[in-house]
Amino acid sequence: MSAIHLQVKIHRSAFKLDLDLQLPGQGITAIFGPSGSGKTTLLRAVAGLEKNQQGLIQIGEHIWQDTQQGVYLPTWQRPLGYVFQESSLLPHLSVTDNLNFGLKRVLKSAGSAQSDAAKALQASIELLGIGSLLQRMPTELSGGERQRVAIARAIAMQPQLLLMDEPLASLDAARRQEIFPWLSKLRDELKMPMLYVTHSAEEVTRLADHLVVLAQGQVKAQGPVSAVLTQVVNPVVVGEDAGALIEGRIGEVDGQWHLSRVDFDGGCVWMRDAGLPVGKAVRIRILARDVSLATSEPQNTSIQNQLLGTIQSITPDAHPSQVMVVLKCGAEEVLARVTKRAVDELALQVGQPVWAQVKSVALVA
Amino acid sequence: MILTPDSWQAIQLTVALATSTTLILLILATPLGWWLSQTQSAWRAPIHALVTLPLVLPPSVLGFYLLIVMGPQGPLGQFTQAMGWGVLSFTFTGLLIGSILFSLPFAVQPLQHAFDAMGPRPMEVAATLRASPLDAFFSVALPLAKPGMVTAAILTFAHTVGEFGVVLMIGGNIPGKTSVVSTEIYGHVEAMEYAQAHVLAAGMLAFSFVVLLALALMNRRQRQVA
């Protein structure tokens, strides 16, 4: 998979978007930022829905826009899928007709066989579990069902790039939980790259592989999600929710104590058994406030999880009494929020090996 | 009560005129309403005012100018004469042109409102689903504007049936040629034939009420669906 190159410049009276991004050609790239940071405008510019701009939009070898060469494909000629924030099903068409709307036109221009269409359609229906909704009209669906149909409609066209604009923002918490598994499944099963706009840290930690942080129309940070999340300079999640995101695998399940062990590059931690089988890939989150530090291996403690790491940085935190310590444990980074006095008493320094005691581990995906 | 042959002809002519006007206006007003709802051109305001003009002008003013334009000395009259079509005033074609202009706002406004109410999102969705603008207009905008189109058709038809001033000015109430129900009633009253006038007048009253009732019922059903 080749990469995505986005150069977007939009200047308006009250708003300026100016960025140059190289993004991986696969997985979910989350575009994260507060409202007004230009996330949606960026997505619309990639789709060609926002015209007032200049720059370069290149997906693999395909150039959708290049103002220097005078190339500009209108939206309908860009092989993309777009999921809008609110329900965007065409209200006069049934679910089936909505699903077929784009697919039919893709086939007509590509000249592919009908059987391919039927296969692509069936696959997307199964992937999003909407088989029982096909005959219904959009008004007869719940908000979550509508978004699932909208996602299926987009991926049935097998686009080169899937754009999702806060697809969960219009849903309540329960509906959101209902859609999460489908989105994780998309990420794991589809090859196509996705740009996922969100202002929710939860969605970032659960879904994203790559993260771009926007503020006031500019890129504040970007990179693999676990690296960006542990950045202390431009924290994505601040306050009580700051912490590390670690990818690992279930290494062992201890039935007697209802615990399972997650192995990752840099150590292992035990967490509550969530019924996942050995070998299953998981994401866990260790919040900075749940990590304490010790200069020697702690003995006789109730804390089950201890990780050996090296201090990478010590940065002041929001409150003057606190500091954020970043540890390198193997390939992963772990954050610890401790008091300045503790750092002073233990004489902690960058490069020093320390034991991190992890009080709690949360499974996010 | 029996209708005179002239009254029958007037009814037939009225229906023919209203039907032709409605069909032609739907074809003209749909792109015009779409343009008015979408454009950001500086021409929007003046064109909108022009389209709305027949709503406020006395029909006699419109009829007067049309008479002059279509007459032997008028620009349109000279053109039609040069083409060998003769003069359009006091003909069915002339009447049709007058009706179309007179009912223009009744066709354009419901359509424009329907397109406005749709918002930009459905067309954007269609574009992300590979529909070209023309394709999206026919497969998304028109179906979504269907209620507006039905309203436009009913209003145009009813308004054409009810017009009087323009018809009298351009058509001149010639039996069998340009005499429609409204002018026929006027003729009967002038001739003191109140019985004949009653039949036609009561018929118009009933027709207008039924049309407005149908519109109201339709609007209520739509609100329930939406």
Contacts between the chains, C-beta under 8 A, distances in Angstrom:
chain1	res1	chain2	res2	distance
A	47	B	128	6.3
A	48	B	127	7.8
A	49	B	124	5.5
A	49	B	127	7.2
A	49	B	128	7.7
A	74	B	127	7.2
A	75	B	124	7.4
A	75	B	127	3.9
A	75	B	128	6.1
A	76	B	126	7.7
A	76	B	127	4.6
A	76	B	128	7.7
A	76	B	129	7.9
A	76	B	130	5.2
A	76	B	131	5.8
A	76	B	132	5.4
A	76	B	133	7.6
A	76	B	135	8.0
A	76	B	136	7.7
A	77	B	130	7.8
A	80	B	128	6.6
A	81	B	128	7.2
A	82	B	125	7.7
A	82	B	128	3.8
A	84	B	121	7.1
A	84	B	124	7.9
A	84	B	125	7.0
A	88	B	121	6.5
A	88	B	125	4.7
A	90	B	122	6.4
A	90	B	125	6.5
A	90	B	126	7.4
A	90	B	140	6.1
A	91	B	122	7.9
A	91	B	144	7.1
A	92	B	140	7.9
A	92	B	143	4.6
A	92	B	144	5.9
A	92	B	146	8.0
A	101	B	126	7.7
A	101	B	129	5.1
A	101	B	131	7.5
A	101	B	139	7.6
A	102	B	128	7.6
A	102	B	129	3.4
A	102	B	130	5.5
A	105	B	129	6.6
A	105	B	130	3.9
A	105	B	131	6.0
A	105	B	135	7.4
A	106	B	130	5.7
A	109	B	130	7.0
A	139	B	225	7.9
A	153	B	129	7.3
A	154	B	128	7.7
A	157	B	129	7.4
A	157	B	130	7.2
